[in-house]
Amino acid sequence: MDPMSGPYVIRGSVSLPEAELMWRFSRSSGPGGQHVNTSDSQVELRFDLARTESLPEVWKQRALTKLASRLVDGVVVVRSSEHRSQWRNRETAAVRLAALLAEATAPPPKPRRATRIPRGINERRLREKKQRSDTKRGRSGRDWG
């Protein structure tokens, strides 16, 4: 078999180490014909986020807090079974895990700085509102004789 198309880069020079990835294969559910009962094409990829040494400590803490609902004993699990080929499912699962970790380790966005609305903009808005009000008031049939 060809080597996997890894390494799977999370961000910058940090990538998923192949040694820390745990793979499990099982039969996919759903239709598949004669081939389905003989091949283990569903892939389950496990990555021990709590014990990994490959991520910087800050990233690891960020990922542990953001992915807390997905973790089971500090391990994140990604499954893939949409392809008939185990190889393609492996690729899909690894790419998904890398994307998940990239999103989870991203720094928080800068807080929004509140800004005041300039007085001229507010005055113009009120002036246009008054003009519109006068236009609509002029349409009433009270003054028609």
N, C-alpha and C positions, 0 to 999 in steps of 0.2 A: 504494500500500500504506500501511496505517496505520503510524505510528511504533511502535517496539518499546515494550513496557510497562516499560522500564527507567526510571531507572538501577537497577542491581542493587546494592543496599546490602550491603556485607560486614558491617560493624558500626559503629554510631554514625553519624558523618558521612562515613565512607570508603565509596566505591562504585567499581564497575568503570568505568573510562573507555571509552567506545565506540571512541575512536581507537586504543586499545591492543589491541582484540580483533581477531583475524584469523579470518575465516570461510572454510570450504571446504565445497563441496557435492558430493555424489556420489550415485549410485543406491543405494538401499537393497537389501539382499539379502532373499530370502524372497518369499512369494506376494504378489500385488498386482493381478492382472488386467491389463486392457488399458492402464491408466494407468502401470504400473510401468516400462515401458521408455522412457518419454518424460520423466519428471520426476526431478530430482536432489533427493530429499527427505531423504537422510541428511546430517546436519550434523556438521562437525568444527570445534570452537572451540578456538583456540590463544591462550594468554596468556603473554607473555614475563615470567615472574616475576623472573628475574635482572636484567632491565634496566628494570623498571617504576619510574616516579617517583611513582605514585599512592598507594603504600603507605608508611606510616612505616617507617623503617629497621629498627626492632626487630621489627615484624610481618613484614617481608620476610625477615629472617634466620631467624625462627621457622618461617615457611612453607617456606623453602628446606631447612631441616633435616628438617622433618616430611614433606615431599613428595619427598625426595631420590630415592626409588625410582620415583616416577612421572615425574620430570623427564627431558627429553631436551634437553641443551644449555641448561638453565635455562627451558625452555618446558613448561608444563603443557597437556595436550590432553584435551578432553572430547568424547565422541561421543554423538550421539542419533539414533536411527532408529526409535523405537517408534511414532511417529505417521505417518500417510500424508501429512500436510501439512508442507511445509518450514518454514512459519511456526511451527507448534507445536513442531517439533523445535528450531528456533532458541531459542524461549522456554525449553524444557526444558534445553537445553545451557547457556544463560546462568545459569539458576537453579541448576543443578548446580554450575557453576564458582563461583558466589558462595557457595554452601553449603560447598563444599570449602575455599575460601580462608578463610571464617569459622571453620571448625573448625581449620584449620592455623595460623591466627594467634592463636588463643585463648591466653590466658596459662596457664602450667602450674598445676595445682591446688596448693593450699597443702599442704606436707608434713604428714603425720599426726603429731600429738603423742602419744607413748606415755603411757598413763595406767595407774595401778596399780588392781587390783581391790580394793575395800574388804574389810577383814578379815571383817566381818560377813557379807558375801555368800558368801565362801569357806567360812566356818564353817557357814553354813546349808546350803550345797550338800553338804558332807561329812556333816552331821547327817541330812539327808534320804536320802543315799545309804546310810548305816548303817541307817536305819529300813527302807528297802526291802530291804536285805540280810537283816535279821532276819526280815522278813515272808516272804521266799522260803525262808530256812533253816527256818522253822517249818512249811513245807509238805512237807518231806521225810518219808518214811514210816518213818523209823528208830524213832520213839518209839511207833508204833502197836502195840498189843499183840495 
